[in-house]
Amino acid sequence: MGKLKVMADLYSPNQDPAAGGADYGYRTDRPVQADIPAQPGNRGRRNGGLAAGILAFLAFIFGKLSYIGLLLLKFKGLWFTVVSTGLTALIYAQLFGWAFGVGIVLLILIHESGHVVVARIIGLPVSLPVMIPFLGAFVSMKQRPRTVAQESIMAIGGPVLGSIAAGLCYLGYLAMPDSSTGQLLRALAYFGFLINLFNLLPVIPLDGGRITAALHPALWLLGFGALLALVIYQPNPLLIVILLLAGSELWHRWQGRRVPQMQDYYRVRPHQRLIVGLLYFGLAGALVLGMHATHVPHSF
């Protein structure tokens, strides 16, 4: 999380007050309310109008809340997404400030939504994203993919959509590079490029491990070695947990490839391997360039 703290310091909160504002009677020849003598007969009507306005506003709010409630009841999984996203945003906002904290949550949510979109396109029933503070988010599959190629395409959907979101943040920074908003977008772009590149590390449970399953199992060994080196270089509880999960998954997957019943699952056609390989290595290269473009060197 040290990287997040560094990125949170890349911008300064915008302290400018909101510009403009409605003001009855301002720069007009109409008298303001205080200049009109009070009339006993009008006071009751004004109070009645105010009460009616309040009741109308409350009715409007109640109607909107009822609509949202019916929507959440119709899509029960949406409850978990809304509540987990809100709680995660509150936690991150306390750590990194509202703007950057909420931005982090939105980038992660967009990444996970990429998995959902691709899964629905290829006909796999999956849950809506559920946010887990400090661990990211997850999408549970209600049905196992039919082939490893299908699993890899679903896995790469998250990094692709997440990288697009980070790229949009970068374009926003280029449009206003000298403003505090621009610096915020630059920090969010860097975070987005970083987190999506990390997810491409070829180890399961990360996305890269599922993607490279359609390429060659040797990439799992390469990814596990890289993750082990990262844990040694910069020990982190989250990295250690991922390393342990990766070791367990590596063992089971490696053994599973030798099971005759799994041969059809791991069979990949040449054109499928080519498409996955181009997407995987092309996206990784683009993310490296994105991180380089948004990196802010620190002077000590």
Helices and strands as residue ranges (DSSP letters): H 2-8, G 33-35, H 40-74, H 77-96, H 98-121, E 130-132, E 136-138, H 148-175, H 180-199, H 207-212, H 218-233, H 237-256, G 260-262, H 270-294
